[in-house]
């Protein structure tokens, strides 16, 4: 590996965007899904056309879905990022939360999973040069797991943030060497630093090999520190007041029911301000994307490059009176943007196929020409969807699973609450708990749009939503839905919770090939098969 120098000078200072009242991601849609641009550099274009396609994966942090998109198998940073890298559900990669104890960038993860990530395969088996810049996993750089000297297998160029998202006063591992940054905007603002090192890579990389870039921005994660030129934007923007905003979560899991309704004025002001600041931070991501595409065009490589834009998990701002966070089973936390451009993809298309982030790895390996049967991934390639393949057989359901965080003790600042709560606000509204542990089947077909979830708690609580009739998931229909369908969904959930590789892609409840055998609800000993929740990491 060689050390790439940081680009000289300060960040690009283009004029601020003047967007309508919609997410800055709309600008990304225009950039990424536009028609193929003209290229310069005939020699570079000729070389690009003679080799495998390049791939760029842009990963935001905590950006909720606004344009349609895909699902994440866990509504939390580290488990979701592990799913992207491995193409596996959390019960197969064993990353259950954002701690070392939860297998987030632990030595066990490094030994067992990192050698089999899709970037490692791209490097070792497909001849790609691989570049990473930004947030990796929440506990990356921890002294007990190799510190910043650790470079995951498979990366040719490594610019990784120590631990969680920041904008200033952070440390990067630059090919295994620590570099501290301060709070001078012109040289330290992380989103701009990532843009600069990414452009440097495009200028200094080898032209004889295809490349894969993964750029993982801090935005729009807290602390929501916008670049100076964007700190006064979106002053008249507020969090969406949709139908599930600031209402009581009736007939939901106890953690949702404990939220105070209506929210206090201070809570609403806080979440509105957070929403506004999140948008402000994304304007620098827009700058990054624009500069990246222009450089690819200038280098004659844009027409041979696939670009993916997505996020690790969603986010809520006031839904069911929960102020701000993720971790919940609802659409706002598990659905994220997915925007793609590249060779053979027609512009301005939207697909309604059910795609999850476990599919990113298989799709990128498929682009590289790798035989997916050689992997142990749970996901599947959606390259045929991107190419517009007709009569395509595709899945109708995915698994969502989450293991709650919290200790079985009472929070001294909120003694009236049950033990085990965490992520609590000053007014004792808590966003998580140790028994906020659930698994869901998210299923779609031409007849049904359902979510079926079970909790691992004393209530054995069940939530079911018909999103065709109730897109905001207000009415839990677990007690009124057809018992036969409920049984099928319960069985399908158990099967997915124990799936691995090809068995994660078997026909769902509404697929023509689905077969429901009630006898399989029982074990060989005649007892009812129970749900499979992870109690141990490995």
FIBA-721258 format. One record per residue (C-alpha): y, x, z; residue in one letter. Coordinates in steps of 0.5 Angstrom, whole numbers. Layout:
BEGIN
+-------+-------+-------+--------+
!    c2 !    c1 !    c3 ! residu !
+-------+-------+-------+--------+
!     Y !     X !     Z !      A !
...
+-------+-------+-------+--------+
// end
This chain:
BEGIN
+-------+-------+-------+--------+
!    c2 !    c1 !    c3 ! residu !
+-------+-------+-------+--------+
!     0 !     0 !     0 !      X !
!     7 !     2 !    -1 !      X !
!    13 !     0 !     3 !      X !
!    18 !    -4 !    -2 !      X !
!    26 !    -3 !     0 !      X !
!    30 !    -9 !     2 !      X !
!    35 !   -11 !    -4 !      X !
!    42 !    -8 !    -3 !      X !
!    48 !   -12 !    -1 !      X !
!    48 !   -19 !     2 !      X !
!    45 !   -25 !     0 !      X !
!    47 !   -29 !    -6 !      X !
!    53 !   -34 !    -5 !      X !
!    53 !   -39 !   -10 !      X !
!    56 !   -46 !    -9 !      X !
!    53 !   -51 !    -4 !      X !
!    49 !   -56 !    -7 !      X !
!    52 !   -63 !    -7 !      X !
!    46 !   -68 !    -6 !      X !
!    46 !   -75 !    -6 !      X !
!    43 !   -78 !     1 !      X !
!    36 !   -75 !     0 !      X !
!    32 !   -69 !     2 !      X !
!    34 !   -62 !    -1 !      X !
!    27 !   -62 !    -3 !      X !
!    29 !   -67 !    -9 !      X !
!    33 !   -60 !   -12 !      X !
!    26 !   -57 !   -11 !      X !
!    23 !   -62 !   -15 !      X !
!    28 !   -61 !   -21 !      X !
!    27 !   -54 !   -21 !      X !
!    19 !   -54 !   -20 !      X !
!    18 !   -60 !   -25 !      X !
!    22 !   -58 !   -30 !      X !
!    20 !   -56 !   -37 !      X !
!    18 !   -49 !   -39 !      X !
!    24 !   -45 !   -39 !      X !
!    26 !   -40 !   -45 !      X !
!    24 !   -33 !   -43 !      X !
!    27 !   -26 !   -44 !      X !
!    23 !   -19 !   -45 !      X !
!    18 !   -20 !   -50 !      X !
!    14 !   -14 !   -48 !      X !
!    13 !   -17 !   -41 !      X !
!    12 !   -24 !   -44 !      X !
!     6 !   -21 !   -49 !      X !
!     3 !   -17 !   -43 !      X !
!     3 !   -24 !   -38 !      X !
!     0 !   -28 !   -44 !      X !
!    -6 !   -23 !   -44 !      X !
!    -8 !   -23 !   -37 !      X !
!   -10 !   -29 !   -32 !      X !
!    -4 !   -33 !   -29 !      X !
!     0 !   -31 !   -23 !      X !
!     1 !   -36 !   -17 !      X !
!     6 !   -37 !   -12 !      X !
!     5 !   -41 !    -6 !      X !
!    12 !   -43 !    -2 !      X !
!    10 !   -46 !     5 !      X !
!    16 !   -49 !     9 !      X !
!    15 !   -50 !    16 !      X !
!    15 !   -57 !    19 !      X !
!    17 !   -61 !    13 !      X !
!    15 !   -68 !    12 !      X !
!    13 !   -72 !     6 !      X !
!    19 !   -75 !     2 !      X !
!    16 !   -75 !    -5 !      X !
!     9 !   -77 !    -5 !      X !
!     5 !   -71 !    -3 !      X !
!    -2 !   -69 !     0 !      X !
!    -5 !   -69 !     7 !      X !
!    -6 !   -64 !    12 !      X !
!   -13 !   -64 !    16 !      X !
!    -9 !   -62 !    23 !      X !
!    -1 !   -64 !    24 !      X !
!     0 !   -57 !    28 !      X !
!     2 !   -51 !    25 !      X !
!    -3 !   -46 !    26 !      X !
!    -9 !   -50 !    25 !      X !
!    -6 !   -53 !    18 !      X !
!    -4 !   -46 !    16 !      X !
!   -11 !   -44 !    18 !      X !
!   -14 !   -49 !    13 !      X !
!    -9 !   -47 !     7 !      X !
!   -12 !   -40 !     8 !      X !
!   -19 !   -42 !     9 !      X !
!   -20 !   -48 !     5 !      X !
!   -24 !   -51 !    11 !      X !
!   -23 !   -57 !    16 !      X !
!   -21 !   -54 !    23 !      X !
!   -28 !   -56 !    26 !      X !
!   -30 !   -50 !    21 !      X !
!   -25 !   -45 !    22 !      X !
!   -25 !   -46 !    29 !      X !
!   -17 !   -46 !    30 !      X !
!   -15 !   -52 !    34 !      X !
!    -8 !   -50 !    37 !      X !
!    -2 !   -45 !    37 !      X !
!    -5 !   -41 !    42 !      X !
!   -10 !   -34 !    42 !      X !
!   -15 !   -38 !    46 !      X !
!   -14 !   -44 !    41 !      X !
!   -17 !   -38 !    36 !      X !
!   -10 !   -38 !    33 !      X !
!   -10 !   -31 !    30 !      X !
!   -15 !   -28 !    35 !      X !
!   -19 !   -23 !    34 !      X !
!   -25 !   -28 !    33 !      X !
!   -21 !   -31 !    27 !      X !
!   -19 !   -24 !    24 !      X !
!   -27 !   -22 !    24 !      X !
!   -30 !   -28 !    22 !      X !
!   -25 !   -32 !    18 !      X !
!   -20 !   -27 !    15 !      X !
!   -25 !   -23 !    10 !      X !
!   -26 !   -30 !     7 !      X !
!   -19 !   -33 !     6 !      X !
!   -17 !   -34 !    -1 !      X !
!   -12 !   -29 !    -2 !      X !
!   -18 !   -24 !     0 !      X !
!   -22 !   -26 !    -5 !      X !
!   -17 !   -26 !   -10 !      X !
!   -16 !   -19 !    -8 !      X !
!   -23 !   -16 !    -8 !      X !
!   -26 !   -21 !   -13 !      X !
!   -21 !   -23 !   -18 !      X !
!   -16 !   -17 !   -19 !      X !
!   -10 !   -20 !   -16 !      X !
!    -4 !   -16 !   -13 !      X !
!    -3 !   -20 !    -7 !      X !
!     4 !   -21 !    -3 !      X !
!     6 !   -24 !     3 !      X !
!    13 !   -25 !     6 !      X !
!    14 !   -30 !    12 !      X !
!    11 !   -33 !    18 !      X !
!     3 !   -32 !    18 !      X !
!     0 !   -35 !    24 !      X !
!     4 !   -37 !    31 !      X !
!     0 !   -32 !    35 !      X !
!     1 !   -26 !    29 !      X !
!     3 !   -20 !    32 !      X !
!     0 !   -21 !    39 !      X !
!    -2 !   -15 !    43 !      X !
!    -8 !   -18 !    45 !      X !
!   -10 !   -19 !    38 !      X !
!    -8 !   -12 !    34 !      X !
!     0 !   -13 !    35 !      X !
!     4 !   -12 !    29 !      X !
!     0 !    -6 !    26 !      X !
!    -6 !   -11 !    24 !      X !
!    -6 !   -13 !    16 !      X !
!   -11 !   -18 !    15 !      X !
!   -16 !   -16 !     9 !      X !
!   -14 !   -18 !     2 !      X !
!    -6 !   -17 !     2 !      X !
!    -3 !   -11 !    -2 !      X !
!     4 !   -12 !     1 !      X !
!     5 !   -15 !     8 !      X !
!    12 !   -17 !    11 !      X !
!    10 !   -22 !    16 !      X !
!    14 !   -25 !    22 !      X !
!    12 !   -24 !    29 !      X !
!     9 !   -30 !    32 !      X !
!    13 !   -37 !    31 !      X !
!    19 !   -38 !    26 !      X !
!    26 !   -35 !    28 !      X !
!    32 !   -34 !    23 !      X !
!    35 !   -28 !    27 !      X !
!    33 !   -23 !    32 !      X !
!    26 !   -23 !    30 !      X !
!    21 !   -17 !    28 !      X !
!    17 !   -16 !    22 !      X !
!    11 !   -13 !    20 !      X !
!    12 !    -9 !    14 !      X !
!     6 !    -6 !    12 !      X !
!     4 !    -5 !    19 !      X !
!    10 !    -2 !    21 !      X !
!    15 !    -6 !    26 !      X !
!    22 !    -7 !    24 !      X !
!    27 !   -11 !    28 !      X !
!    32 !   -15 !    26 !      X !
!    39 !   -18 !    29 !      X !
!    44 !   -23 !    28 !      X !
!    48 !   -20 !    22 !      X !
!    48 !   -26 !    17 !      X !
!    48 !   -21 !    11 !      X !
!    42 !   -17 !    13 !      X !
!    38 !   -21 !    18 !      X !
!    38 !   -28 !    16 !      X !
!    30 !   -29 !    15 !      X !
!    30 !   -34 !     9 !      X !
!    35 !   -29 !     5 !      X !
!    31 !   -23 !     7 !      X !
!    25 !   -27 !     5 !      X !
!    28 !   -28 !    -2 !      X !
!    30 !   -21 !    -3 !      X !
!    24 !   -18 !    -1 !      X !
!    20 !   -23 !    -6 !      X !
!    25 !   -21 !   -12 !      X !
!    24 !   -13 !   -10 !      X !
!    16 !   -15 !   -11 !      X !
!    17 !   -18 !   -18 !      X !
!    21 !   -12 !   -20 !      X !
!    17 !    -6 !   -17 !      X !
!    10 !    -9 !   -18 !      X !
!     4 !    -7 !   -23 !      X !
!     5 !   -10 !   -29 !      X !
!    -2 !    -9 !   -31 !      X !
!    -5 !   -14 !   -26 !      X !
!    -4 !   -21 !   -24 !      X !
!     0 !   -23 !   -18 !      X !
!    -1 !   -28 !   -12 !      X !
!     5 !   -29 !    -8 !      X !
!     5 !   -33 !    -1 !      X !
!    12 !   -34 !     1 !      X !
!    13 !   -38 !     8 !      X !
!    20 !   -40 !    10 !      X !
!    22 !   -41 !    17 !      X !
!    26 !   -47 !    15 !      X !
!    26 !   -53 !    17 !      X !
!    23 !   -51 !    24 !      X !
!    27 !   -51 !    30 !      X !
!    32 !   -48 !    32 !      X !
!    34 !   -50 !    26 !      X !
!    40 !   -45 !    25 !      X !
!    43 !   -46 !    18 !      X !
!    46 !   -40 !    14 !      X !
!    54 !   -40 !    15 !      X !
!    56 !   -43 !     9 !      X !
!    51 !   -49 !    10 !      X !
!    53 !   -51 !    17 !      X !
!    58 !   -56 !    15 !      X !
!    54 !   -60 !    10 !      X !
!    50 !   -67 !    11 !      X !
!    55 !   -69 !    16 !      X !
!    54 !   -76 !    14 !      X !
!    47 !   -76 !    14 !      X !
!    42 !   -79 !    20 !      X !
!    35 !   -80 !    21 !      X !
!    32 !   -85 !    17 !      X !
!    32 !   -92 !    21 !      X !
!    25 !   -95 !    18 !      X !
!    21 !  -100 !    21 !      X !
!    18 !   -96 !    26 !      X !
!    24 !   -92 !    28 !      X !
!    26 !   -93 !    36 !      X !
!    20 !   -99 !    37 !      X !
!    15 !   -99 !    42 !      X !
!     8 !   -97 !    40 !      X !
!     4 !  -103 !    42 !      X !
!    -3 !  -103 !    41 !      X !
!    -3 !   -95 !    40 !      X !
!    -6 !   -89 !    44 !      X !
!    -3 !   -89 !    51 !      X !
!     1 !   -83 !    49 !      X !
!     5 !   -87 !    44 !      X !
!     6 !   -93 !    49 !      X !
!     9 !   -88 !    54 !      X !
!    15 !   -87 !    50 !      X !
!    21 !   -90 !    53 !      X !
!    24 !   -96 !    48 !      X !
!    29 !   -97 !    46 !      X !
!    31 !   -89 !    46 !      X !
!    37 !   -87 !    50 !      X !
!    44 !   -86 !    46 !      X !
!    43 !   -78 !    48 !      X !
!    36 !   -78 !    45 !      X !
!    38 !   -81 !    38 !      X !
!    44 !   -77 !    38 !      X !
!    40 !   -71 !    39 !      X !
!    34 !   -73 !    34 !      X !
!    40 !   -74 !    29 !      X !
!    43 !   -68 !    30 !      X !
!    36 !   -64 !    29 !      X !
!    35 !   -68 !    22 !      X !
!    42 !   -66 !    20 !      X !
!    40 !   -59 !    22 !      X !
!    33 !   -59 !    18 !      X !
!    37 !   -61 !    12 !      X !
!    42 !   -55 !    12 !      X !
!    36 !   -50 !    13 !      X !
!    33 !   -52 !     7 !      X !
!    39 !   -51 !     3 !      X !
!    37 !   -43 !     4 !      X !
!    30 !   -45 !     1 !      X !
!    33 !   -48 !    -5 !      X !
!    37 !   -42 !    -6 !      X !
!    30 !   -38 !    -5 !      X !
!    27 !   -42 !   -10 !      X !
!    32 !   -42 !   -15 !      X !
!    33 !   -34 !   -15 !      X !
!    25 !   -33 !   -15 !      X !
!    25 !   -38 !   -22 !      X !
!    31 !   -34 !   -25 !      X !
!    27 !   -27 !   -24 !      X !
!    21 !   -30 !   -26 !      X !
!    24 !   -32 !   -33 !      X !
!    28 !   -26 !   -33 !      X !
!    22 !   -22 !   -33 !      X !
!    18 !   -26 !   -38 !      X !
!    13 !   -29 !   -33 !      X !
!    15 !   -36 !   -32 !      X !
!    11 !   -39 !   -37 !      X !
!     5 !   -35 !   -34 !      X !
!     6 !   -37 !   -27 !      X !
!     4 !   -43 !   -23 !      X !
!     8 !   -45 !   -17 !      X !
!     6 !   -49 !   -11 !      X !
!    11 !   -52 !    -6 !      X !
!     9 !   -55 !     0 !      X !
!     9 !   -55 !     8 !      X !
!     4 !   -54 !    14 !      X !
!     5 !   -61 !    17 !      X !
!    10 !   -67 !    17 !      X !
!    15 !   -68 !    23 !      X !
!    18 !   -75 !    26 !      X !
!    25 !   -76 !    28 !      X !
!    25 !   -83 !    33 !      X !
!    19 !   -86 !    30 !      X !
!    15 !   -90 !    35 !      X !
!    21 !   -88 !    40 !      X !
!    18 !   -81 !    40 !      X !
!    24 !   -76 !    39 !      X !
!    22 !   -70 !    35 !      X !
!    16 !   -66 !    34 !      X !
!     9 !   -67 !    30 !      X !
!     2 !   -67 !    33 !      X !
!     1 !   -75 !    32 !      X !
!    -4 !   -78 !    27 !      X !
!     1 !   -82 !    23 !      X !
!     3 !   -81 !    16 !      X !
!    10 !   -78 !    18 !      X !
!     6 !   -72 !    21 !      X !
!     0 !   -71 !    17 !      X !
!     3 !   -72 !    10 !      X !
!     7 !   -66 !     7 !      X !
!    11 !   -65 !     0 !      X !
!     7 !   -62 !    -6 !      X !
!    10 !   -60 !   -12 !      X !
!     7 !   -56 !   -18 !      X !
!     9 !   -53 !   -24 !      X !
!     5 !   -48 !   -29 !      X !
!     2 !   -47 !   -35 !      X !
!    -1 !   -54 !   -38 !      X !
!     2 !   -58 !   -33 !      X !
!     7 !   -64 !   -36 !      X !
!    13 !   -64 !   -33 !      X !
!    15 !   -70 !   -29 !      X !
!     8 !   -73 !   -27 !      X !
!     6 !   -76 !   -20 !      X !
!    -1 !   -76 !   -19 !      X !
!    -4 !   -81 !   -13 !      X !
!   -10 !   -78 !   -12 !      X !
!   -12 !   -76 !    -5 !      X !
!   -11 !   -69 !    -4 !      X !
!   -11 !   -64 !     2 !      X !
!    -8 !   -57 !     4 !      X !
!   -16 !   -55 !     4 !      X !
!   -15 !   -56 !    -3 !      X !
!   -10 !   -51 !    -5 !      X !
!   -15 !   -45 !    -4 !      X !
!   -20 !   -47 !    -9 !      X !
!   -15 !   -49 !   -14 !      X !
!   -12 !   -42 !   -14 !      X !
!   -18 !   -39 !   -14 !      X !
!   -20 !   -44 !   -20 !      X !
!   -14 !   -42 !   -23 !      X !
!   -16 !   -34 !   -23 !      X !
!   -23 !   -36 !   -26 !      X !
!   -27 !   -35 !   -19 !      X !
!   -33 !   -39 !   -19 !      X !
!   -32 !   -44 !   -13 !      X !
!   -40 !   -45 !   -12 !      X !
!   -39 !   -38 !    -9 !      X !
!   -35 !   -40 !    -3 !      X !
!   -36 !   -44 !     3 !      X !
!   -30 !   -48 !     3 !      X !
!   -29 !   -55 !     4 !      X !
!   -24 !   -57 !    -1 !      X !
!   -24 !   -58 !    -8 !      X !
!   -20 !   -55 !   -14 !      X !
!   -15 !   -60 !   -16 !      X !
!   -13 !   -56 !   -23 !      X !
!   -16 !   -62 !   -27 !      X !
!   -11 !   -67 !   -24 !      X !
!    -6 !   -62 !   -26 !      X !
!    -8 !   -61 !   -33 !      X !
!    -9 !   -69 !   -34 !      X !
!   -16 !   -69 !   -34 !      X !
!   -19 !   -76 !   -36 !      X !
!   -25 !   -80 !   -33 !      X !
!   -24 !   -75 !   -27 !      X !
!   -29 !   -76 !   -21 !      X !
!   -25 !   -75 !   -15 !      X !
!   -26 !   -76 !    -7 !      X !
!   -23 !   -82 !    -4 !      X !
!   -23 !   -80 !     3 !      X !
!   -21 !   -74 !     8 !      X !
!   -22 !   -72 !    15 !      X !
!   -16 !   -71 !    20 !      X !
!   -17 !   -68 !    27 !      X !
!   -13 !   -65 !    32 !      X !
!   -14 !   -63 !    39 !      X !
!    -9 !   -64 !    44 !      X !
!    -5 !   -59 !    48 !      X !
!    -4 !   -59 !    56 !      X !
!    -7 !   -58 !    62 !      X !
!   -10 !   -62 !    67 !      X !
!    -5 !   -62 !    72 !      X !
!     2 !   -66 !    73 !      X !
!     8 !   -64 !    71 !      X !
!    13 !   -63 !    77 !      X !
!    19 !   -65 !    73 !      X !
!    15 !   -72 !    71 !      X !
!    11 !   -73 !    77 !      X !
!    10 !   -81 !    75 !      X !
!     6 !   -79 !    69 !      X !
!    -1 !   -77 !    68 !      X !
!    -4 !   -70 !    69 !      X !
!    -5 !   -66 !    62 !      X !
!     2 !   -68 !    59 !      X !
!     6 !   -63 !    55 !      X !
!    12 !   -62 !    50 !      X !
!    16 !   -67 !    55 !      X !
!    23 !   -68 !    54 !      X !
!    28 !   -69 !    60 !      X !
!    27 !   -76 !    60 !      X !
!    20 !   -75 !    61 !      X !
!    18 !   -77 !    54 !      X !
!    12 !   -73 !    52 !      X !
!    10 !   -71 !    45 !      X !
!     3 !   -69 !    47 !      X !
!    -3 !   -69 !    52 !      X !
!   -10 !   -65 !    53 !      X !
!   -13 !   -72 !    51 !      X !
!    -9 !   -73 !    45 !      X !
!   -15 !   -71 !    42 !      X !
!   -17 !   -75 !    36 !      X !
!   -21 !   -75 !    29 !      X !
!   -19 !   -80 !    23 !      X !
!   -22 !   -82 !    16 !      X !
!   -16 !   -83 !    11 !      X !
!   -19 !   -87 !     5 !      X !
!   -16 !   -89 !    -1 !      X !
!   -19 !   -94 !    -7 !      X !
!   -16 !   -99 !   -12 !      X !
!   -18 !  -104 !    -6 !      X !
!   -16 !  -101 !     0 !      X !
!   -11 !   -96 !     3 !      X !
!   -14 !   -95 !    10 !      X !
!   -14 !   -90 !    16 !      X !
!   -19 !   -90 !    22 !      X !
!   -18 !   -86 !    28 !      X !
!   -22 !   -85 !    34 !      X !
!   -19 !   -81 !    41 !      X !
!   -24 !   -77 !    45 !      X !
!   -21 !   -80 !    52 !      X !
!   -23 !   -85 !    57 !      X !
!   -21 !   -91 !    53 !      X !
!   -25 !   -89 !    47 !      X !
!   -19 !   -91 !    44 !      X !
!   -19 !   -93 !    36 !      X !
!   -13 !   -94 !    32 !      X !
!   -14 !   -97 !    25 !      X !
!    -9 !   -99 !    20 !      X !
!    -8 !  -102 !    13 !      X !
!    -3 !   -98 !    10 !      X !
!    -2 !  -103 !     4 !      X !
!     0 !  -109 !     8 !      X !
!     3 !  -104 !    14 !      X !
!     6 !   -98 !    11 !      X !
!     9 !   -96 !    17 !      X !
!     3 !   -97 !    21 !      X !
!     6 !  -101 !    26 !      X !
!     0 !  -106 !    27 !      X !
!    -7 !  -103 !    30 !      X !
!   -12 !  -108 !    27 !      X !
!   -18 !  -105 !    30 !      X !
!   -20 !  -111 !    34 !      X !
!   -19 !  -116 !    28 !      X !
!   -22 !  -112 !    22 !      X !
!   -29 !  -114 !    19 !      X !
!   -34 !  -111 !    24 !      X !
!   -38 !  -108 !    18 !      X !
!   -33 !  -104 !    15 !      X !
!   -31 !  -102 !    22 !      X !
!   -38 !   -99 !    23 !      X !
!   -38 !   -96 !    16 !      X !
!   -32 !   -92 !    18 !      X !
!   -34 !   -90 !    24 !      X !
!   -41 !   -87 !    21 !      X !
!   -37 !   -84 !    16 !      X !
!   -32 !   -81 !    21 !      X !
!   -38 !   -78 !    24 !      X !
!   -41 !   -75 !    18 !      X !
!   -34 !   -72 !    16 !      X !
!   -34 !   -69 !    23 !      X !
!   -40 !   -65 !    22 !      X !
!   -39 !   -63 !    15 !      X !
!   -39 !   -56 !    12 !      X !
!   -38 !   -54 !     4 !      X !
!   -41 !   -59 !    -1 !      X !
!   -42 !   -64 !     5 !      X !
!   -35 !   -65 !     6 !      X !
!   -34 !   -68 !    -1 !      X !
!   -40 !   -73 !    -1 !      X !
!   -38 !   -80 !    -3 !      X !
!   -34 !   -84 !     2 !      X !
!   -34 !   -91 !     4 !      X !
!   -31 !   -94 !    -2 !      X !
!   -34 !   -90 !    -7 !      X !
!   -40 !   -93 !   -12 !      X !
!   -44 !   -87 !   -10 !      X !
!   -44 !   -89 !    -2 !      X !
!   -50 !   -91 !     1 !      X !
!   -49 !   -94 !     9 !      X !
!   -56 !   -93 !    13 !      X !
!   -55 !   -96 !    20 !      X !
!   -61 !   -92 !    22 !      X !
!   -57 !   -86 !    21 !      X !
!   -52 !   -88 !    27 !      X !
!   -58 !   -86 !    31 !      X !
!   -61 !   -79 !    33 !      X !
!   -68 !   -78 !    33 !      X !
!   -69 !   -80 !    40 !      X !
!   -66 !   -87 !    39 !      X !
!   -60 !   -86 !    42 !      X !
!   -53 !   -88 !    39 !      X !
!   -50 !   -82 !    35 !      X !
!   -43 !   -80 !    39 !      X !
!   -37 !   -77 !    36 !      X !
!   -36 !   -69 !    35 !      X !
!   -30 !   -67 !    38 !      X !
!   -29 !   -59 !    39 !      X !
!   -30 !   -57 !    46 !      X !
!   -31 !   -50 !    45 !      X !
!   -27 !   -45 !    40 !      X !
!   -34 !   -42 !    37 !      X !
+-------+-------+-------+--------+
// end
